[in-house]
Amino acid sequence: MTTHHRQPLDRLAQAMIALLALVIGGMVLFGGPAASKVRDFTWQNRQIGAEDTAFLLTFSRPMDHTSVEQNLTIEPPLP
């Protein structure tokens, strides 16, 4: 009966495969996409008057303009 001895490189490769599989599995299970955040709001800490007709929001990542417009709410509602 012959015994098969794994070479050191084979053991290293198998260990790396197992480690990477665990890392990828952890990222899939626990590392969902990061939430986008507002980095800048042009009306922040300002007195807003009738002459102010638009504001700009700058996000931490690229955003879909239509989706942002559909989900934007202003509290309290403007008259």
DSSP file (Angstrom, degrees, kcal/mol; ACC not computed):
  #  RESIDUE AA STRUCTURE BP1 BP2  ACC     N-H-->O    O-->H-N    N-H-->O    O-->H-N    TCO  KAPPA ALPHA  PHI   PSI    X-CA   Y-CA   Z-CA
    1    1 A M              0   0    0      0, 0.0     2,-0.4     0, 0.0     0, 0.0   0.000 360.0 360.0 360.0 132.3    0.0    0.0    0.0
    2    2 A T        -     0   0    0      2,-0.0     2,-0.4     0, 0.0     0, 0.0  -0.809 360.0-145.0-103.6 142.9    1.4    3.4   -1.0
    3    3 A T        -     0   0    0     -2,-0.4     2,-0.7     2,-0.0     0, 0.0  -0.875  12.4-135.9-105.1 139.2    0.8    6.6    0.9
    4    4 A H        -     0   0    0     -2,-0.4     2,-0.5     2,-0.0    -2,-0.0  -0.840  17.1-160.8 -96.9 116.4    0.4    9.8   -0.9
    5    5 A H        -     0   0    0     -2,-0.7     2,-0.2     1,-0.0    -2,-0.0  -0.847  16.6-130.1 -97.8 127.3    2.3   12.6    0.8
    6    6 A R        -     0   0    0     -2,-0.5    -2,-0.0     1,-0.1    -1,-0.0  -0.534  22.1-121.3 -75.9 140.9    1.2   16.1   -0.1
    7    7 A Q     >  -     0   0    0     -2,-0.2     4,-2.1     1,-0.1     3,-0.3  -0.434  24.1-111.1 -75.8 155.1    3.9   18.5   -1.2
    8    8 A P  H  > S+     0   0    0      0, 0.0     4,-2.4     0, 0.0     5,-0.2   0.865 119.5  53.5 -56.3 -37.4    4.4   21.7    0.8
    9    9 A L  H  > S+     0   0    0      2,-0.2     4,-2.6     1,-0.2     5,-0.2   0.882 106.9  51.7 -66.5 -37.0    3.2   23.7   -2.2
   10   10 A D  H  > S+     0   0    0     -3,-0.3     4,-2.5     2,-0.2    -1,-0.2   0.918 110.4  48.1 -63.7 -43.6    0.0   21.6   -2.4
   11   11 A R  H  X S+     0   0    0     -4,-2.1     4,-2.3     2,-0.2    -2,-0.2   0.914 112.7  48.9 -63.5 -42.0   -0.7   22.2    1.3
   12   12 A L  H  X S+     0   0    0     -4,-2.4     4,-2.5     2,-0.2    -2,-0.2   0.923 111.5  49.0 -63.0 -44.5   -0.1   26.0    0.9
   13   13 A A  H  X S+     0   0    0     -4,-2.6     4,-2.4     1,-0.2    -2,-0.2   0.916 112.2  48.1 -62.8 -43.4   -2.4   26.1   -2.1
   14   14 A Q  H  X S+     0   0    0     -4,-2.5     4,-2.3     2,-0.2    -1,-0.2   0.889 111.6  50.2 -65.3 -38.9   -5.2   24.2   -0.3
   15   15 A A  H  X S+     0   0    0     -4,-2.3     4,-2.6     2,-0.2    -2,-0.2   0.912 111.4  48.4 -65.0 -41.8   -4.8   26.5    2.8
   16   16 A M  H  X S+     0   0    0     -4,-2.5     4,-2.9     2,-0.2     5,-0.2   0.900 110.6  51.1 -65.6 -40.3   -5.0   29.6    0.6
   17   17 A I  H  X S+     0   0    0     -4,-2.4     4,-2.3     2,-0.2    -2,-0.2   0.930 112.5  46.4 -61.2 -45.3   -8.1   28.3   -1.3
   18   18 A A  H  X S+     0   0    0     -4,-2.3     4,-2.1     2,-0.2    -2,-0.2   0.914 113.6  48.7 -64.0 -42.9   -9.8   27.6    2.1
   19   19 A L  H  X S+     0   0    0     -4,-2.6     4,-2.4     1,-0.2    -2,-0.2   0.936 112.9  46.5 -63.5 -46.9   -8.8   31.0    3.5
   20   20 A L  H  X S+     0   0    0     -4,-2.9     4,-2.8     1,-0.2     5,-0.2   0.874 110.0  54.3 -64.8 -36.3  -10.1   32.9    0.4
   21   21 A A  H  X S+     0   0    0     -4,-2.3     4,-2.4    -5,-0.2    -1,-0.2   0.908 110.2  47.2 -62.8 -41.0  -13.3   30.8    0.4
   22   22 A L  H  X S+     0   0    0     -4,-2.1     4,-2.4     2,-0.2    -2,-0.2   0.914 112.9  48.5 -65.9 -42.6  -13.9   31.9    4.0
   23   23 A V  H  X S+     0   0    0     -4,-2.4     4,-2.2     2,-0.2    -2,-0.2   0.937 114.2  45.3 -63.4 -46.9  -13.1   35.6    3.2
   24   24 A I  H  X S+     0   0    0     -4,-2.8     4,-2.3     1,-0.2    -2,-0.2   0.913 112.7  51.5 -64.1 -42.3  -15.4   35.6    0.2
   25   25 A G  H  X S+     0   0    0     -4,-2.4     4,-2.3    -5,-0.2    -1,-0.2   0.905 110.3  49.2 -60.4 -41.8  -18.2   33.8    2.1
   26   26 A G  H  X>S+     0   0    0     -4,-2.4     4,-2.9     1,-0.2     5,-0.6   0.891 110.6  50.2 -64.5 -39.7  -17.9   36.3    4.9
   27   27 A M  H  X5S+     0   0    0     -4,-2.2     4,-1.5     3,-0.2    -2,-0.2   0.893 111.6  48.3 -66.4 -38.5  -18.1   39.3    2.5
   28   28 A V  H  <5S+     0   0    0     -4,-2.3    -2,-0.2    -5,-0.2    -1,-0.2   0.920 119.4  38.4 -66.6 -43.2  -21.2   37.8    0.8
   29   29 A L  H  <5S+     0   0    0     -4,-2.3    -2,-0.2    -5,-0.2    -3,-0.2   0.888 135.9  13.2 -76.3 -39.7  -23.0   37.2    4.1
   30   30 A F  H  <5S+     0   0    0     -4,-2.9     2,-0.5    -5,-0.2    -3,-0.2   0.573 108.9  74.8-117.7 -12.5  -22.0   40.2    6.1
   31   31 A G     << +     0   0    0     -4,-1.5    -1,-0.1    -5,-0.6     3,-0.1  -0.362  59.7 165.6-106.5  54.9  -20.4   42.8    3.7
   32   32 A G        -     0   0    0     -2,-0.5     3,-0.1     1,-0.2    -3,-0.0   0.004  52.8 -61.8 -59.3 173.3  -23.4   44.2    1.9
   33   33 A P        -     0   0    0      0, 0.0    -1,-0.2     0, 0.0     2,-0.1  -0.293  59.8-108.3 -61.5 140.9  -23.1   47.4   -0.1
   34   34 A A        -     0   0    0     -3,-0.1     2,-0.1     1,-0.1    -3,-0.0  -0.449  35.7-109.9 -69.4 139.5  -22.2   50.4    1.9
   35   35 A A        -     0   0    0     -2,-0.1     2,-0.2     1,-0.1    -1,-0.1  -0.445  31.9-117.4 -69.4 140.8  -25.0   52.9    2.4
   36   36 A S        -     0   0    0     -2,-0.1     2,-0.3    -3,-0.1    -1,-0.1  -0.508  31.3-158.4 -76.7 150.4  -24.6   56.2    0.5
   37   37 A K        -     0   0    0     -2,-0.2    23,-2.0    24,-0.0     2,-0.6  -0.948  22.9-110.6-130.5 149.9  -24.3   59.3    2.6
   38   38 A V  E     -A   59   0A   0     -2,-0.3    21,-0.3    21,-0.2     3,-0.1  -0.706  31.0-179.2 -78.7 120.2  -24.9   63.0    1.9
   39   39 A R  E     +     0   0A   0     19,-3.6     2,-0.3    -2,-0.6    20,-0.2   0.800  67.8  14.9 -88.6 -33.0  -21.5   64.7    2.0
   40   40 A D  E     -A   58   0A   0     18,-1.6    18,-2.7     3,-0.0     2,-0.4  -0.998  53.3-174.0-148.0 139.3  -22.7   68.2    1.2
   41   41 A F  E >   -A   57   0A   0     -2,-0.3     3,-2.1    16,-0.2    16,-0.2  -0.978  19.6-148.0-132.9 117.1  -26.0   70.0    1.3
   42   42 A T  T 3  S+     0   0    0     14,-2.1    15,-0.1    -2,-0.4    -1,-0.1   0.693  97.1  50.7 -65.6 -18.9  -25.9   73.6    0.0
   43   43 A W  T >  S+     0   0    0     13,-0.2     3,-1.4     3,-0.0    -1,-0.3   0.370  78.7 131.7 -97.2   5.7  -28.7   74.8    2.3
   44   44 A Q  T <  S-     0   0    0     -3,-2.1     3,-0.1     1,-0.3    -3,-0.0  -0.374  82.4  -3.7 -62.3 129.8  -27.1   73.3    5.5
   45   45 A N  T 3  S+     0   0    0      1,-0.2     2,-0.3    -2,-0.1    -1,-0.3   0.836 108.1 121.4  57.4  38.3  -27.0   75.9    8.4
   46   46 A R    <   -     0   0    0     -3,-1.4     2,-0.6     0, 0.0    -1,-0.2  -0.944  69.1-116.1-128.3 151.1  -28.4   78.6    6.2
   47   47 A Q        -     0   0    0     -2,-0.3     2,-0.4    -3,-0.1    -3,-0.0  -0.776  36.7-147.1 -81.4 124.1  -31.5   80.8    6.4
   48   48 A I        +     0   0    0     -2,-0.6     2,-0.2    -5,-0.0    -5,-0.0  -0.804  21.4 176.8-101.1 133.5  -33.6   79.9    3.4
   49   49 A G    >   -     0   0    0     -2,-0.4     3,-1.5     1,-0.0     0, 0.0  -0.633  47.9 -85.6-124.7-176.4  -35.8   82.6    1.7
   50   50 A A  T 3  S+     0   0    0      1,-0.3    -2,-0.0    -2,-0.2    -1,-0.0   0.765 121.9  62.7 -63.1 -26.7  -38.1   83.0   -1.3
   51   51 A E  T 3  S+     0   0    0      2,-0.0     2,-0.8     1,-0.0    -1,-0.3   0.675  82.6  90.2 -74.6 -15.6  -35.1   83.7   -3.5
   52   52 A D    <   +     0   0    0     -3,-1.5     3,-0.1     1,-0.2    -1,-0.0  -0.729  45.7 159.2 -83.8 111.5  -33.7   80.2   -2.8
   53   53 A T        +     0   0    0     -2,-0.8     2,-0.3     1,-0.2    -1,-0.2   0.541  57.4  23.6-112.1 -10.4  -35.2   78.0   -5.5
   54   54 A A        -     0   0    0      2,-0.0     2,-0.3     0, 0.0    -1,-0.2  -0.994  55.6-162.6-153.8 155.3  -32.8   75.0   -5.7
   55   55 A F        -     0   0    0     -2,-0.3     2,-0.4    -3,-0.1   -14,-0.0  -0.923  16.2-131.8-134.4 162.8  -30.3   73.1   -3.6
   56   56 A L        -     0   0    0     -2,-0.3   -14,-2.1     2,-0.0     2,-0.4  -0.949  10.9-161.6-118.5 137.4  -27.5   70.7   -4.3
   57   57 A L  E     -A   41   0A   0     -2,-0.4     2,-0.5   -16,-0.2   -16,-0.2  -0.967   4.4-161.5-113.5 132.1  -26.9   67.4   -2.6
   58   58 A T  E     -A   40   0A   0    -18,-2.7   -19,-3.6    -2,-0.4   -18,-1.6  -0.971  13.1-158.3-114.2 124.6  -23.4   65.7   -3.0
   59   59 A F  E     -A   38   0A   0     -2,-0.5   -21,-0.2   -21,-0.3     4,-0.1  -0.554  28.0-116.9-101.5 164.7  -23.3   62.0   -2.1
   60   60 A S  S    S+     0   0    0    -23,-2.0   -22,-0.1    -2,-0.2    -1,-0.1   0.576  99.6  18.2 -76.1 -10.3  -20.5   59.7   -1.1
   61   61 A R  S    S-     0   0    0    -24,-0.2    -2,-0.2     0, 0.0    -1,-0.0  -0.962 103.4 -69.7-151.2 164.9  -20.9   57.7   -4.3
   62   62 A P        -     0   0    0      0, 0.0     2,-0.3     0, 0.0    -2,-0.1  -0.314  54.1-163.2 -60.3 140.2  -22.6   58.0   -7.7
   63   63 A M        -     0   0    0     -4,-0.1     2,-0.7   -27,-0.0     3,-0.1  -0.876  26.3-109.5-125.9 156.1  -26.4   58.0   -7.5
   64   64 A D     >  -     0   0    0     -2,-0.3     4,-2.2     1,-0.2     5,-0.2  -0.784  27.5-149.6 -83.3 116.6  -29.2   57.6   -9.9
   65   65 A H  H  > S+     0   0    0     -2,-0.7     4,-2.5     1,-0.2     5,-0.2   0.889  93.9  50.8 -58.1 -43.5  -30.8   61.0  -10.3
   66   66 A T  H  > S+     0   0    0      1,-0.2     4,-2.3     2,-0.2    -1,-0.2   0.913 110.3  49.3 -62.8 -42.7  -34.3   59.7  -10.9
   67   67 A S  H  > S+     0   0    0      2,-0.2     4,-1.7     1,-0.2    -1,-0.2   0.898 111.0  49.8 -63.8 -41.3  -34.2   57.5   -7.8
   68   68 A V  H  X S+     0   0    0     -4,-2.2     4,-0.8     1,-0.2    -2,-0.2   0.933 111.7  48.6 -63.1 -45.6  -33.0   60.3   -5.6
   69   69 A E  H >< S+     0   0    0     -4,-2.5     3,-0.6     1,-0.2    -2,-0.2   0.898 111.7  49.4 -62.0 -41.0  -35.8   62.6   -6.9
   70   70 A Q  H 3< S+     0   0    0     -4,-2.3    -1,-0.2     1,-0.2    -2,-0.2   0.811 117.1  40.8 -69.0 -29.6  -38.4   59.9   -6.3
   71   71 A N  H 3< S+     0   0    0     -4,-1.7     2,-0.4    -5,-0.2    -1,-0.2   0.401  87.0 114.2-101.3   2.2  -37.3   59.2   -2.8
   72   72 A L    <<  -     0   0    0     -4,-0.8     2,-0.4    -3,-0.6    -4,-0.0  -0.592  40.6-178.8 -77.7 129.4  -36.6   62.7   -1.6
   73   73 A T        -     0   0    0     -2,-0.4     2,-0.5     2,-0.0    -2,-0.0  -0.979  14.9-149.7-126.0 144.0  -38.8   64.0    1.2
   74   74 A I        -     0   0    0     -2,-0.4     4,-0.1     4,-0.0    -2,-0.0  -0.960  18.9-131.9-116.4 124.2  -38.7   67.5    2.7
   75   75 A E  S    S+     0   0    0     -2,-0.5    -2,-0.0     1,-0.2     3,-0.0  -0.983  92.2  26.8-121.2 129.1  -39.7   68.0    6.3
   76   76 A P  S    S-     0   0    0      0, 0.0    -1,-0.2     0, 0.0    -3,-0.0   0.683 106.6-114.2 -71.2 156.9  -41.5   70.1    7.1
   77   77 A P        -     0   0    0      0, 0.0    -2,-0.1     0, 0.0    -4,-0.0  -0.238  30.3-112.7 -57.8 144.1  -43.3   70.3    3.7
   78   78 A L              0   0    0      1,-0.1    -4,-0.0    -4,-0.1     0, 0.0  -0.526 360.0 360.0 -77.9 146.7  -42.8   73.5    1.8
   79   79 A P              0   0    0      0, 0.0    -1,-0.1     0, 0.0     0, 0.0   0.506 360.0 360.0 -70.1 360.0  -45.8   75.8    1.3
